[in-house]
Amino acid sequence: MPASEPTNRTTRAATGEPCAPDFVYTIFIKATAEQVWNGLIDRELTKAYWGHYNESDWQAESRWEHVRSDGSGKIDTRGRIIEMDPPRKMVWSWAFDSEADRPEQLSRVTYELASLGPDTKLTVTHSELEPGSPMDIGVREGWPAVLSNLKSILETGETLSEEQWPSAEQFEQD
């Protein structure tokens, strides 16, 4: 998925619209930084623990898509890769597919990985969210579950039970 479309790195804060407080979540994972990095971008791994796969060529300026892994091909969220520094840091713009062409709806996700010998400290910061929006609510409920599931699959090879998790559809705006 090349960066053939014009790049627009403008996100909500640059438009002057109010932003909710940043959502910051830190988790420690018994896996190397390279393994955690791969867990964030590898199609099969993300399908296993997220119920979506992240699709991109993983180059700065390129588009990325968060596609349901149920076979429907539905893109729930998408954006652009703003920064890539493997395996230490990556930054993406992020919005519901239906809102991703509106800069005031684009939030920003920053992944920071710190190697701690054989383990990794992963900090995810989701910023520039519209206060009280479905995305803001979904982020605050979704990231802890997703990151816990990433930790579980990397450490044990198995995912958590998902029966009680909130579904992506309940936060979506079409």
C-alpha positions in Angstrom: 0.0 0.0 0.0 2.3 2.8 -1.2 2.0 6.5 -0.3 0.5 7.4 -3.7 -2.1 9.7 -2.2 -1.2 13.2 -1.1 0.0 13.2 2.5 -2.0 15.2 5.1 -0.4 15.0 8.5 -2.8 17.5 10.0 -4.5 16.0 13.0 -7.2 17.5 15.3 -4.8 19.7 17.4 -3.6 21.5 14.3 -7.2 22.5 13.3 -7.7 24.3 16.6 -10.5 22.0 17.7 -10.6 21.0 21.4 -8.9 17.8 22.4 -9.6 15.3 25.1 -6.8 14.5 27.6 -4.3 12.0 26.1 -4.9 8.4 26.7 -1.6 6.9 27.9 -1.2 3.2 28.6 2.1 1.4 29.6 2.5 -2.3 29.7 5.6 -4.6 30.3 5.9 -7.6 28.0 8.1 -10.6 28.3 9.3 -10.4 24.7 12.0 -8.5 22.9 11.4 -5.1 21.4 11.6 -6.6 17.9 8.9 -9.2 18.8 6.6 -6.5 20.2 7.2 -4.3 17.2 6.3 -7.3 14.9 3.2 -7.9 17.1 2.0 -4.4 16.3 2.3 -4.7 12.5 2.3 -8.4 11.5 -1.0 -9.3 9.8 -1.4 -12.8 11.3 -0.5 -11.7 14.8 -2.8 -8.7 14.8 -5.6 -10.9 13.4 -5.1 -13.3 16.3 -5.2 -10.8 19.2 -7.1 -7.8 17.8 -9.8 -9.2 15.5 -8.4 -6.9 12.9 -5.2 -6.8 10.9 -3.2 -3.7 10.2 -2.3 -3.3 6.6 0.4 -1.0 5.2 3.8 -1.0 3.6 5.0 0.5 7.0 6.9 3.4 5.4 6.6 7.0 6.7 3.9 8.8 4.8 2.1 5.6 3.8 -1.6 4.8 4.4 -2.5 2.1 7.0 -5.8 0.4 7.4 -7.3 -1.5 10.4 -9.3 -4.2 8.6 -11.7 -6.7 10.2 -10.4 -10.2 10.1 -13.9 -11.7 9.9 -13.6 -11.9 6.1 -15.8 -8.9 5.4 -12.9 -6.7 4.4 -14.5 -3.8 6.3 -12.0 -1.1 7.3 -12.9 0.3 10.7 -10.1 2.8 11.1 -7.4 4.1 8.9 -4.8 6.9 8.7 -1.2 7.6 7.7 2.1 6.5 9.1 3.6 9.7 10.4 6.9 8.4 11.9 8.7 5.0 11.8 11.8 4.2 13.9 11.9 0.4 14.2 11.8 -1.0 16.8 11.6 2.0 19.0 8.8 4.3 17.9 6.0 4.7 15.4 3.3 7.3 15.1 0.1 6.9 13.1 -2.9 9.2 12.4 -6.1 7.4 13.3 -9.8 7.9 12.5 -12.9 5.9 11.7 -12.9 5.1 8.0 -15.8 7.4 7.3 -14.1 10.3 9.0 -10.5 9.8 8.0 -10.5 12.5 5.3 -11.5 15.2 7.9 -8.4 16.6 9.7 -10.5 17.6 12.7 -11.4 13.9 13.2 -7.8 12.6 12.9 -6.2 11.6 16.2 -2.7 10.4 16.7 -1.3 7.1 18.1 2.3 6.9 19.3 3.9 3.6 20.1 7.1 3.8 22.1 9.1 0.6 22.9 11.9 0.5 25.4 14.1 -2.6 25.5 14.6 -3.9 29.0 17.0 -6.7 28.3 14.8 -9.7 27.2 11.7 -7.7 28.0 10.0 -4.6 26.6 8.2 -1.6 28.0 5.5 -0.5 25.5 3.8 2.8 26.0 0.8 3.7 23.7 -0.4 7.3 23.7 -3.6 8.1 21.8 -3.9 11.9 21.6 -5.9 14.6 19.8 -9.3 12.8 20.4 -12.6 14.7 20.2 -13.8 15.0 23.8 -16.7 12.5 24.5 -16.8 11.2 20.9 -17.4 7.5 20.1 -13.7 7.3 19.2 -12.6 8.8 22.6 -14.8 6.4 24.5 -13.8 3.4 22.4 -10.1 4.2 22.8 -10.3 4.3 26.6 -12.1 1.0 26.7 -10.4 -0.7 23.8 -6.7 -0.1 24.3 -6.3 -1.9 27.7 -8.0 -5.0 26.3 -6.0 -5.0 23.0 -2.6 -4.4 24.7 -3.3 -7.1 27.3 -4.2 -9.5 24.5 -0.9 -8.6 22.7 1.0 -9.3 25.9 -0.8 -12.7 26.4 -0.2 -13.9 22.8 3.5 -12.9 22.8 4.1 -14.4 26.2 2.0 -17.6 26.0 1.0 -18.0 22.4 -2.6 -17.7 23.3 -5.1 -14.9 23.4 -7.4 -13.9 26.2 -11.1 -14.9 26.3 -13.0 -12.2 24.4 -16.6 -13.0 25.2 -17.0 -10.0 27.5 -15.1 -7.5 25.4 -16.8 -4.4 23.9 -17.2 -4.8 20.1 -15.8 -2.3 17.6 -19.3 -1.8 16.2 -20.6 -0.2 19.4 -18.2 2.7 19.1 -18.4 3.1 15.3 -19.9 6.1 13.5 -21.2 5.3 10.0 
